């Protein structure tokens, strides 16, 4: 079974490489990490 959403499934069907798929996650991942910083108990845990 494959985890993910429709976007991931479409990228796989389109023949995107693993690196291209990972790169497409970076903007959302960076945004998430920025938001979660204020909730971390230990600042060195990123």
mmCIF file as gemmi writes it, N, C-alpha and C atoms, coordinates in Angstrom:
data_model
loop_
_atom_site.group_PDB
_atom_site.id
_atom_site.type_symbol
_atom_site.label_atom_id
_atom_site.label_alt_id
_atom_site.label_comp_id
_atom_site.label_asym_id
_atom_site.label_entity_id
_atom_site.label_seq_id
_atom_site.pdbx_PDB_ins_code
_atom_site.Cartn_x
_atom_site.Cartn_y
_atom_site.Cartn_z
_atom_site.occupancy
_atom_site.B_iso_or_equiv
_atom_site.pdbx_formal_charge
_atom_site.auth_seq_id
_atom_site.auth_asym_id
_atom_site.pdbx_PDB_model_num
ATOM 1 N N . UNK Axp A 1 ? 0.845 -1.185 0 1 0 ? 1 A 1
ATOM 2 C CA . UNK Axp A 1 ? 0 0 0 1 0 ? 1 A 1
ATOM 3 C C . UNK Axp A 1 ? 0.887 1.243 0 1 0 ? 1 A 1
ATOM 4 N N . UNK Axp A 2 ? 0.489 2.24 -0.752 1 0 ? 2 A 1
ATOM 5 C CA . UNK Axp A 2 ? 1.269 3.462 -0.888 1 0 ? 2 A 1
ATOM 6 C C . UNK Axp A 2 ? 0.674 4.572 -0.035 1 0 ? 2 A 1
ATOM 7 N N . UNK Axp A 3 ? 1.516 5.196 0.762 1 0 ? 3 A 1
ATOM 8 C CA . UNK Axp A 3 ? 1.075 6.348 1.553 1 0 ? 3 A 1
ATOM 9 C C . UNK Axp A 3 ? 1.18 7.594 0.681 1 0 ? 3 A 1
ATOM 10 N N . UNK Axp A 4 ? 0.517 8.645 1.101 1 0 ? 4 A 1
ATOM 11 C CA . UNK Axp A 4 ? 0.626 9.888 0.36 1 0 ? 4 A 1
ATOM 12 C C . UNK Axp A 4 ? -0.727 10.384 -0.094 1 0 ? 4 A 1
ATOM 13 N N . UNK Axp A 5 ? -0.69 11.324 -1.004 1 0 ? 5 A 1
ATOM 14 C CA . UNK Axp A 5 ? -1.922 11.922 -1.502 1 0 ? 5 A 1
ATOM 15 C C . UNK Axp A 5 ? -1.969 11.811 -3.026 1 0 ? 5 A 1
ATOM 16 N N . UNK Axp A 6 ? -2.962 12.424 -3.608 1 0 ? 6 A 1
ATOM 17 C CA . UNK Axp A 6 ? -3.112 12.362 -5.065 1 0 ? 6 A 1
ATOM 18 C C . UNK Axp A 6 ? -1.927 12.977 -5.793 1 0 ? 6 A 1
ATOM 19 N N . UNK Axp A 7 ? -1.349 14.007 -5.2 1 0 ? 7 A 1
ATOM 20 C CA . UNK Axp A 7 ? -0.196 14.649 -5.839 1 0 ? 7 A 1
ATOM 21 C C . UNK Axp A 7 ? 0.977 13.674 -5.939 1 0 ? 7 A 1
ATOM 22 N N . UNK Axp A 8 ? 1.24 12.943 -4.869 1 0 ? 8 A 1
ATOM 23 C CA . UNK Axp A 8 ? 2.322 11.952 -4.887 1 0 ? 8 A 1
ATOM 24 C C . UNK Axp A 8 ? 2.043 10.874 -5.929 1 0 ? 8 A 1
ATOM 25 N N . UNK Axp A 9 ? 0.83 10.374 -5.945 1 0 ? 9 A 1
ATOM 26 C CA . UNK Axp A 9 ? 0.465 9.344 -6.914 1 0 ? 9 A 1
ATOM 27 C C . UNK Axp A 9 ? 0.668 9.854 -8.343 1 0 ? 9 A 1
ATOM 28 N N . UNK Axp A 10 ? 0.282 11.088 -8.602 1 0 ? 10 A 1
ATOM 29 C CA . UNK Axp A 10 ? 0.442 11.655 -9.945 1 0 ? 10 A 1
ATOM 30 C C . UNK Axp A 10 ? 1.918 11.799 -10.303 1 0 ? 10 A 1
ATOM 31 N N . UNK Axp A 11 ? 2.733 12.209 -9.348 1 0 ? 11 A 1
ATOM 32 C CA . UNK Axp A 11 ? 4.168 12.341 -9.608 1 0 ? 11 A 1
ATOM 33 C C . UNK Axp A 11 ? 4.775 10.986 -9.975 1 0 ? 11 A 1
ATOM 34 N N . UNK Axp A 12 ? 4.36 9.943 -9.277 1 0 ? 12 A 1
ATOM 35 C CA . UNK Axp A 12 ? 4.855 8.601 -9.585 1 0 ? 12 A 1
ATOM 36 C C . UNK Axp A 12 ? 4.4 8.177 -10.977 1 0 ? 12 A 1
ATOM 37 N N . UNK Axp A 13 ? 3.129 8.402 -11.288 1 0 ? 13 A 1
ATOM 38 C CA . UNK Axp A 13 ? 2.61 8.053 -12.613 1 0 ? 13 A 1
ATOM 39 C C . UNK Axp A 13 ? 3.319 8.837 -13.708 1 0 ? 13 A 1
ATOM 40 N N . UNK Axp A 14 ? 3.719 10.075 -13.407 1 0 ? 14 A 1
ATOM 41 C CA . UNK Axp A 14 ? 4.413 10.913 -14.384 1 0 ? 14 A 1
ATOM 42 C C . UNK Axp A 14 ? 5.88 10.54 -14.539 1 0 ? 14 A 1
ATOM 43 N N . UNK Axp A 15 ? 6.336 9.581 -13.735 1 0 ? 15 A 1
ATOM 44 C CA . UNK Axp A 15 ? 7.718 9.12 -13.858 1 0 ? 15 A 1
ATOM 45 C C . UNK Axp A 15 ? 8.739 10.001 -13.167 1 0 ? 15 A 1
ATOM 46 N N . UNK Axp A 16 ? 8.292 10.81 -12.223 1 0 ? 16 A 1
ATOM 47 C CA . UNK Axp A 16 ? 9.224 11.676 -11.494 1 0 ? 16 A 1
ATOM 48 C C . UNK Axp A 16 ? 10.201 10.818 -10.699 1 0 ? 16 A 1
ATOM 49 N N . UNK Axp A 17 ? 11.417 11.29 -10.57 1 0 ? 17 A 1
ATOM 50 C CA . UNK Axp A 17 ? 12.415 10.566 -9.781 1 0 ? 17 A 1
ATOM 51 C C . UNK Axp A 17 ? 12.161 10.79 -8.294 1 0 ? 17 A 1
ATOM 52 N N . UNK Axp A 18 ? 12.772 9.946 -7.482 1 0 ? 18 A 1
ATOM 53 C CA . UNK Axp A 18 ? 12.639 10.111 -6.031 1 0 ? 18 A 1
ATOM 54 C C . UNK Axp A 18 ? 13.104 11.503 -5.613 1 0 ? 18 A 1
ATOM 55 N N . UNK Axp A 19 ? 14.214 11.955 -6.179 1 0 ? 19 A 1
ATOM 56 C CA . UNK Axp A 19 ? 14.744 13.266 -5.808 1 0 ? 19 A 1
ATOM 57 C C . UNK Axp A 19 ? 13.796 14.388 -6.215 1 0 ? 19 A 1
ATOM 58 N N . UNK Axp A 20 ? 13.191 14.291 -7.38 1 0 ? 20 A 1
ATOM 59 C CA . UNK Axp A 20 ? 12.229 15.304 -7.816 1 0 ? 20 A 1
ATOM 60 C C . UNK Axp A 20 ? 11.024 15.353 -6.881 1 0 ? 20 A 1
ATOM 61 N N . UNK Axp A 21 ? 10.572 14.19 -6.444 1 0 ? 21 A 1
ATOM 62 C CA . UNK Axp A 21 ? 9.438 14.139 -5.52 1 0 ? 21 A 1
ATOM 63 C C . UNK Axp A 21 ? 9.829 14.747 -4.181 1 0 ? 21 A 1
ATOM 64 N N . UNK Axp A 22 ? 10.989 14.359 -3.658 1 0 ? 22 A 1
ATOM 65 C CA . UNK Axp A 22 ? 11.456 14.921 -2.385 1 0 ? 22 A 1
ATOM 66 C C . UNK Axp A 22 ? 11.62 16.443 -2.487 1 0 ? 22 A 1
ATOM 67 N N . UNK Axp A 23 ? 12.166 16.905 -3.595 1 0 ? 23 A 1
ATOM 68 C CA . UNK Axp A 23 ? 12.348 18.347 -3.788 1 0 ? 23 A 1
ATOM 69 C C . UNK Axp A 23 ? 11.007 19.079 -3.794 1 0 ? 23 A 1
ATOM 70 N N . UNK Axp A 24 ? 9.967 18.436 -4.31 1 0 ? 24 A 1
ATOM 71 C CA . UNK Axp A 24 ? 8.652 19.081 -4.36 1 0 ? 24 A 1
ATOM 72 C C . UNK Axp A 24 ? 8.051 19.248 -2.968 1 0 ? 24 A 1
ATOM 73 N N . UNK Axp A 25 ? 8.532 18.485 -2.004 1 0 ? 25 A 1
ATOM 74 C CA . UNK Axp A 25 ? 8.03 18.583 -0.625 1 0 ? 25 A 1
ATOM 75 C C . UNK Axp A 25 ? 8.688 19.711 0.154 1 0 ? 25 A 1
ATOM 76 N N . UNK Axp A 26 ? 9.822 20.207 -0.301 1 0 ? 26 A 1
ATOM 77 C CA . UNK Axp A 26 ? 10.621 21.139 0.491 1 0 ? 26 A 1
ATOM 78 C C . UNK Axp A 26 ? 9.907 22.426 0.902 1 0 ? 26 A 1
ATOM 79 N N . UNK Axp A 27 ? 9.174 23.106 0.039 1 0 ? 27 A 1
ATOM 80 C CA . UNK Axp A 27 ? 8.499 24.333 0.485 1 0 ? 27 A 1
ATOM 81 C C . UNK Axp A 27 ? 7.54 24.089 1.656 1 0 ? 27 A 1
ATOM 82 N N . UNK Axp A 28 ? 6.721 23.057 1.561 1 0 ? 28 A 1
ATOM 83 C CA . UNK Axp A 28 ? 5.771 22.767 2.643 1 0 ? 28 A 1
ATOM 84 C C . UNK Axp A 28 ? 6.497 22.304 3.899 1 0 ? 28 A 1
ATOM 85 N N . UNK Axp A 29 ? 7.555 21.528 3.73 1 0 ? 29 A 1
ATOM 86 C CA . UNK Axp A 29 ? 8.323 21.045 4.877 1 0 ? 29 A 1
ATOM 87 C C . UNK Axp A 29 ? 9.005 22.205 5.594 1 0 ? 29 A 1
ATOM 88 N N . UNK Axp A 30 ? 9.571 23.121 4.848 1 0 ? 30 A 1
ATOM 89 C CA . UNK Axp A 30 ? 10.21 24.297 5.452 1 0 ? 30 A 1
ATOM 90 C C . UNK Axp A 30 ? 9.191 25.137 6.217 1 0 ? 30 A 1
ATOM 91 N N . UNK Axp A 31 ? 8.027 25.304 5.647 1 0 ? 31 A 1
ATOM 92 C CA . UNK Axp A 31 ? 6.957 26.065 6.301 1 0 ? 31 A 1
ATOM 93 C C . UNK Axp A 31 ? 6.542 25.386 7.607 1 0 ? 31 A 1
ATOM 94 N N . UNK Axp A 32 ? 6.364 24.069 7.572 1 0 ? 32 A 1
ATOM 95 C CA . UNK Axp A 32 ? 6.001 23.313 8.764 1 0 ? 32 A 1
ATOM 96 C C . UNK Axp A 32 ? 7.066 23.464 9.849 1 0 ? 32 A 1
ATOM 97 N N . UNK Axp A 33 ? 8.336 23.331 9.474 1 0 ? 33 A 1
ATOM 98 C CA . UNK Axp A 33 ? 9.416 23.433 10.461 1 0 ? 33 A 1
ATOM 99 C C . UNK Axp A 33 ? 9.47 24.821 11.082 1 0 ? 33 A 1
ATOM 100 N N . UNK Axp A 34 ? 9.194 25.844 10.299 1 0 ? 34 A 1
ATOM 101 C CA . UNK Axp A 34 ? 9.191 27.211 10.819 1 0 ? 34 A 1
ATOM 102 C C . UNK Axp A 34 ? 8.073 27.39 11.85 1 0 ? 34 A 1
ATOM 103 N N . UNK Axp A 35 ? 6.893 26.888 11.56 1 0 ? 35 A 1
ATOM 104 C CA . UNK Axp A 35 ? 5.757 27.01 12.475 1 0 ? 35 A 1
ATOM 105 C C . UNK Axp A 35 ? 5.996 26.227 13.759 1 0 ? 35 A 1
ATOM 106 N N . UNK Axp A 36 ? 6.538 25.02 13.638 1 0 ? 36 A 1
ATOM 107 C CA . UNK Axp A 36 ? 6.691 24.168 14.822 1 0 ? 36 A 1
ATOM 108 C C . UNK Axp A 36 ? 7.787 24.636 15.764 1 0 ? 36 A 1
ATOM 109 N N . UNK Axp A 37 ? 8.698 25.489 15.298 1 0 ? 37 A 1
ATOM 110 C CA . UNK Axp A 37 ? 9.8 25.963 16.143 1 0 ? 37 A 1
ATOM 111 C C . UNK Axp A 37 ? 9.312 26.525 17.469 1 0 ? 37 A 1
ATOM 112 N N . UNK Axp A 38 ? 8.231 27.276 17.44 1 0 ? 38 A 1
ATOM 113 C CA . UNK Axp A 38 ? 7.763 27.914 18.667 1 0 ? 38 A 1
ATOM 114 C C . UNK Axp A 38 ? 7.163 26.924 19.656 1 0 ? 38 A 1
ATOM 115 N N . UNK Axp A 39 ? 6.907 25.698 19.221 1 0 ? 39 A 1
ATOM 116 C CA . UNK Axp A 39 ? 6.322 24.684 20.097 1 0 ? 39 A 1
ATOM 117 C C . UNK Axp A 39 ? 7.34 23.666 20.62 1 0 ? 39 A 1
ATOM 118 N N . UNK Axp A 40 ? 8.556 23.711 20.109 1 0 ? 40 A 1
ATOM 119 C CA . UNK Axp A 40 ? 9.568 22.751 20.54 1 0 ? 40 A 1
ATOM 120 C C . UNK Axp A 40 ? 10.037 23.06 21.953 1 0 ? 40 A 1
ATOM 121 N N . UNK Axp A 41 ? 10.159 22.031 22.764 1 0 ? 41 A 1
ATOM 122 C CA . UNK Axp A 41 ? 10.66 22.202 24.128 1 0 ? 41 A 1
ATOM 123 C C . UNK Axp A 41 ? 12.168 22.385 24.143 1 0 ? 41 A 1
ATOM 124 N N . UNK Axp A 42 ? 12.855 21.725 23.228 1 0 ? 42 A 1
ATOM 125 C CA . UNK Axp A 42 ? 14.309 21.787 23.162 1 0 ? 42 A 1
ATOM 126 C C . UNK Axp A 42 ? 14.7 22.447 21.845 1 0 ? 42 A 1
ATOM 127 N N . UNK Axp A 43 ? 15.31 23.596 21.925 1 0 ? 43 A 1
ATOM 128 C CA . UNK Axp A 43 ? 15.608 24.386 20.729 1 0 ? 43 A 1
ATOM 129 C C . UNK Axp A 43 ? 16.586 23.696 19.786 1 0 ? 43 A 1
ATOM 130 N N . UNK Axp A 44 ? 17.417 22.791 20.309 1 0 ? 44 A 1
ATOM 131 C CA . UNK Axp A 44 ? 18.382 22.121 19.443 1 0 ? 44 A 1
ATOM 132 C C . UNK Axp A 44 ? 17.793 20.888 18.755 1 0 ? 44 A 1
ATOM 133 N N . UNK Axp A 45 ? 16.516 20.644 18.957 1 0 ? 45 A 1
ATOM 134 C CA . UNK Axp A 45 ? 15.844 19.506 18.328 1 0 ? 45 A 1
ATOM 135 C C . UNK Axp A 45 ? 15.079 20.013 17.114 1 0 ? 45 A 1
ATOM 136 N N . UNK Axp A 46 ? 15.709 19.93 15.966 1 0 ? 46 A 1
ATOM 137 C CA . UNK Axp A 46 ? 15.058 20.408 14.745 1 0 ? 46 A 1
ATOM 138 C C . UNK Axp A 46 ? 14.946 19.296 13.807 1 0 ? 46 A 1
